[in-house]
Protein backbone atom coordinates (compact mmCIF):
# COMPACT_ATOMS: atom_id res chain seq x y z
CA UNK A 1 0.00 0.00 0.00
CA UNK A 2 1.19 3.49 -0.85
CA UNK A 3 0.12 6.35 1.38
CA UNK A 4 -1.90 8.94 -0.52
CA UNK A 5 -2.75 11.23 2.44
CA UNK A 6 -1.20 11.39 5.91
CA UNK A 7 -3.01 12.55 9.05
CA UNK A 8 -2.26 16.24 8.43
CA UNK A 9 -3.39 15.94 4.80
CA UNK A 10 -6.67 14.31 5.87
CA UNK A 11 -7.38 17.08 8.38
CA UNK A 12 -6.55 19.75 5.80
CA UNK A 13 -8.79 18.11 3.18
CA UNK A 14 -11.71 17.89 5.62
CA UNK A 15 -11.16 21.55 6.55
CA UNK A 16 -11.24 22.43 2.84
CA UNK A 17 -14.45 20.43 2.41
CA UNK A 18 -16.08 22.33 5.29
CA UNK A 19 -15.00 25.63 3.73
CA UNK A 20 -16.45 24.57 0.36
CA UNK A 21 -19.75 23.60 2.00
CA UNK A 22 -19.98 26.95 3.81
CA UNK A 23 -19.23 28.80 0.58
CA UNK A 24 -21.67 26.79 -1.57
CA UNK A 25 -24.55 26.73 0.92
CA UNK A 26 -23.97 30.18 2.40
CA UNK A 27 -26.20 29.75 5.45
CA UNK A 28 -26.89 27.09 8.07
CA UNK A 29 -30.67 27.65 7.94
CA UNK A 30 -31.48 24.83 5.49
CA UNK A 31 -28.25 22.82 5.77
CA UNK A 32 -28.19 19.22 7.00
CA UNK A 33 -25.22 16.86 6.94
CA UNK A 34 -25.82 13.14 6.37
CA UNK A 35 -22.92 10.71 6.67
CA UNK A 36 -22.84 7.24 5.13
CA UNK A 37 -21.59 4.57 7.54
CA UNK A 38 -18.84 4.16 8.48
CA UNK A 39 -16.21 6.73 7.56
CA UNK A 40 -18.69 9.09 5.93
CA UNK A 41 -20.21 9.59 9.38
CA UNK A 42 -16.82 10.39 10.91
CA UNK A 43 -16.03 12.89 8.15
CA UNK A 44 -19.50 14.48 8.49
CA UNK A 45 -18.99 14.82 12.26
CA UNK A 46 -15.67 16.53 11.71
CA UNK A 47 -17.19 18.87 9.11
CA UNK A 48 -20.03 19.70 11.52
CA UNK A 49 -17.50 20.46 14.27
CA UNK A 50 -15.47 22.73 11.95
CA UNK A 51 -18.61 24.61 10.83
CA UNK A 52 -19.61 25.06 14.48
CA UNK A 53 -16.17 26.24 15.55
CA UNK A 54 -15.37 28.51 12.58
CA UNK A 55 -18.81 29.79 11.55
CA UNK A 56 -20.98 29.24 14.62
CA UNK A 57 -23.25 27.01 12.49
CA UNK A 58 -25.18 24.38 14.42
CA UNK A 59 -26.39 21.95 11.75
CA UNK A 60 -28.21 18.64 12.14
CA UNK A 61 -26.29 15.46 11.43
CA UNK A 62 -27.88 12.25 10.18
CA UNK A 63 -26.44 8.77 9.73
CA UNK A 64 -27.28 6.37 6.90
CA UNK A 65 -26.68 2.64 6.79
CA UNK A 66 -27.36 1.66 3.19
CA UNK A 67 -27.00 -2.11 3.71
CA UNK A 68 -30.58 -3.00 2.77
CA UNK A 69 -30.59 -0.61 -0.21
CA UNK A 70 -27.64 -2.27 -1.92
CA UNK A 71 -28.15 -3.90 -5.32
CA UNK A 72 -25.60 -6.62 -4.43
CA UNK A 73 -27.07 -7.57 -1.05
CA UNK A 74 -27.53 -11.22 -2.01
CA UNK A 75 -23.81 -11.54 -2.75
CA UNK A 76 -22.69 -10.01 0.56
CA UNK A 77 -23.86 -12.46 3.17
CA UNK A 78 -26.79 -14.59 4.20
CA UNK A 79 -27.16 -12.36 7.26
CA UNK A 80 -25.72 -8.93 6.47
CA UNK A 81 -24.80 -6.82 9.48
CA UNK A 82 -26.75 -3.56 9.38
CA UNK A 83 -26.48 -0.72 11.83
CA UNK A 84 -29.19 1.83 12.54
CA UNK A 85 -29.94 4.75 10.28
CA UNK A 86 -30.53 7.92 12.26
CA UNK A 87 -32.34 10.78 10.55
CA UNK A 88 -34.16 12.37 13.47
CA UNK A 89 -34.96 15.64 11.70
CA UNK A 90 -37.20 16.56 8.77
CA UNK A 91 -35.33 16.47 5.46
CA UNK A 92 -38.10 18.29 3.60
CA UNK A 93 -36.83 21.59 2.23
CA UNK A 94 -33.28 20.99 3.50
CA UNK A 95 -30.10 21.20 1.48
CA UNK A 96 -28.64 17.84 2.38
CA UNK A 97 -24.90 17.37 2.06
CA UNK A 98 -24.35 13.64 1.74
CA UNK A 99 -20.86 12.72 3.00
CA UNK A 100 -18.79 9.62 2.21
CA UNK A 101 -15.14 8.66 2.30
CA UNK A 102 -14.58 7.29 -1.22
CA UNK A 103 -16.55 7.78 -4.43
CA UNK A 104 -15.97 4.94 -6.87
CA UNK A 105 -18.72 3.37 -9.02
CA UNK A 106 -21.54 5.57 -7.70
CA UNK A 107 -23.62 2.62 -6.50
CA UNK A 108 -23.28 3.47 -2.80
CA UNK A 109 -24.45 7.01 -3.49
CA UNK A 110 -27.42 5.75 -5.52
CA UNK A 111 -28.43 3.62 -2.52
CA UNK A 112 -28.03 6.58 -0.17
CA UNK A 113 -30.18 8.79 -2.42
CA UNK A 114 -32.91 6.14 -2.47
CA UNK A 115 -32.85 5.98 1.32
CA UNK A 116 -32.87 9.77 1.75
CA UNK A 117 -35.97 10.01 -0.45
CA UNK A 118 -37.70 7.51 1.83
CA UNK A 119 -37.26 10.05 4.66
CA UNK A 120 -38.47 13.19 2.92
CA UNK A 121 -38.05 15.52 -0.01
CA UNK A 122 -34.97 17.72 0.36
CA UNK A 123 -34.68 20.95 -1.59
CA UNK A 124 -31.34 19.66 -2.91
CA UNK A 125 -28.74 16.99 -2.24
CA UNK A 126 -25.04 17.72 -2.60
CA UNK A 127 -22.29 15.10 -2.45
CA UNK A 128 -19.07 15.58 -0.47
CA UNK A 129 -16.35 12.91 -0.57
CA UNK A 130 -12.86 12.76 0.85
CA UNK A 131 -11.49 10.78 -2.12
CA UNK A 132 -12.85 10.58 -5.67
CA UNK A 133 -11.16 7.65 -7.36
CA UNK A 134 -13.02 7.85 -10.68
CA UNK A 135 -14.19 4.79 -12.65
CA UNK A 136 -17.91 5.59 -12.30
CA UNK A 137 -20.57 3.11 -13.39
CA UNK A 138 -23.42 5.55 -12.75
CA UNK A 139 -23.73 9.24 -13.68
CA UNK A 140 -22.95 10.53 -10.18
CA UNK A 141 -20.34 13.20 -9.45
CA UNK A 142 -19.15 14.85 -6.24
CA UNK A 143 -19.91 18.52 -5.63
CA UNK A 144 -17.22 18.76 -2.95
CA UNK A 145 -14.05 16.68 -3.11
CA UNK A 146 -11.10 16.48 -0.75
CA UNK A 147 -8.83 14.89 -3.36
CA UNK A 148 -9.06 13.01 -6.65
CA UNK A 149 -6.87 10.11 -7.65
CA UNK A 150 -6.74 8.02 -10.82
CA UNK A 151 -7.00 4.33 -10.05
CA UNK A 152 -7.54 1.07 -11.85
CA UNK A 153 -10.42 -1.28 -11.03
CA UNK A 154 -7.93 -3.69 -9.43
CA UNK A 155 -6.66 -1.11 -6.97
CA UNK A 156 -8.16 -0.56 -3.54
CA UNK A 157 -8.44 2.65 -1.54
CA UNK A 158 -8.18 2.29 2.22
CA UNK A 159 -9.31 5.14 4.47
CA UNK A 160 -8.45 5.05 8.15
CA UNK A 161 -9.91 7.48 10.66
CA UNK A 162 -8.64 8.12 14.17
CA UNK A 163 -12.06 7.37 15.66
CA UNK A 164 -12.08 3.79 14.28
CA UNK A 165 -8.53 2.72 13.43
CA UNK A 166 -6.55 5.04 15.75
CA UNK A 167 -4.90 6.88 12.86
CA UNK A 168 -5.89 9.15 9.99
CA UNK A 169 -4.71 8.40 6.49
CA UNK A 170 -5.57 7.24 3.01
CA UNK A 171 -3.71 4.49 1.19
CA UNK A 172 -3.95 3.09 -2.32
CA UNK A 173 -2.84 -0.38 -3.30
CA UNK A 174 -0.01 -0.46 -5.80
CA UNK A 175 -0.78 -2.56 -8.90
Buried (B, 14 or more C-beta within 10 A) or exposed (E): EEEBBEEEBBBBBBBBBBBBBBEBBEEBEBBBBBBBBBBBBBBBBBBBEBBBEEBEBEBBBBBBBBBEBBEEBEEEEEEEEEEEBBBEBEBEEBBBBBBBBBBBBBBBBBBBBEBBEEBBEBEEBBBBBBBBBEBBEEEBEBBBBBBEBEBEEEBEBBBBBBEEEEEBBBBBEEE
